[in-house]
Amino acid sequence: MIGVLTELAHVGWLALAFTLPVALGGAVLLHLMRRRSITAAVTVLVLIPVLAALVGVLAVSGFMLNPMLNEIIAVCLVVAAVSVPAGLLLGRGLARDSVWEREARARERAAELARRELVTWISHDLRTPLAGIRAMSEALADGVVHEPAETAEYAQRIGKETERLAGMVDDLFQLSRITSGALRLTLDAVPLGEVVSEAVAGELAHASRKGVRLVADPDTSWPVVRGSDPELARVVRNLLSNAVRHTPPDGSVVLAAGVADGQAWLHVQDGCGGIPPADLSRVFDVAFRGNVARSPADEADTGAGLGLAIARGLVEAHDGRIEAANHGPGCRFEVRLPLAVRD
């Protein structure tokens, strides 16, 4: 009995002496691979126990081949043949999950940053019209303004500020629907020409006050797109409002449309003088208004900086895309939308 225990101890120490370097070498290799491929690391992790077992068996046998050793080697090779593909699949799965988690965390951080910026901008923009409404209301209530003409003027200004506030709240609600994924579209065949005509009619008064002309390219052939009429009208209205806001008096906003590469396109060209190249990628960001030179001189003409962000969200909800580029006398916004499927 003592002899058997002594022999087992000898075998154990011998196996440990040969397998331990293999395990330590595998640990060092895994440490060096910690910032590299997860798939390769998992494969190495699977192979280390198999290789260590094989080396230990060879050491115990004195590296002398015999039928029993051949069977053990064959078993180790079968285990390796099964475990390596399994390790590869597991590693790829872990890599995909890791990438997805990193992207999800990045999206969460971006969404939180956008939310904070939005709250900051909205709170600032709401404060201005609210302060004006409060001051004018107090003036009317205290009798500071009592002449009929002045009273009517104050009432009119309060009405305008109220409309401005309502527009901001509506923009905020629409943007929250887009960013939260609560926007649900009912898609149908929509003549783009009719959508543009309604949007132009809605912005005509604003353009006339500024002395800006709204012009349709005479060579335009208006396509039929697959989309939701109210949301597409909101997109065009926001683009027109932005174009009119930044186009100087006696300037023109030109609209054109057509079909290219199996998609419908719509161009809204303004006369703003161009956007700095560094800002082109930011014009669709929430609350972005550009530099002072591009901003309207009349502060009351500014919105909450959400119009283009809303337009981008609505276009992307239609599986389309929207881009901005300097072109001609100003900036051209291009919208790409899927065409309606013909019966």
Secondary structure, 3 states (H helix, E strand, C coil): CHHHHHHHHHHHHHHHHHHHHHHHHHHHHHHHCCCCCHHHHHHHHHHHHHHHHHHHHHHHCCCCCCHHHHHHHHHHHHHHHHHHHHHHHHHHHHHHHHHHHHHHHHHHHHHHHHHHHHHHHHHHHHHHHHHHHHHHHHHHHCCCCCCHHHHHHHHHHHHHHHHHHHHHHHHHHHHHHHHHCCCCCCCEEEEHHHHHHHHHHHHHHHHHHHCCEEEECCCCCCCEEEECHHHHHHHHHHHHHHHHHHCCCCCEEEEEEEEECCEEEEEEECCCCCCCHHHHCCCCCCCCCCCCCCCCCCHHHCCCCCHHHHHHHHHHHCCCEEEEEEECCEEEEEEEEEECCCC
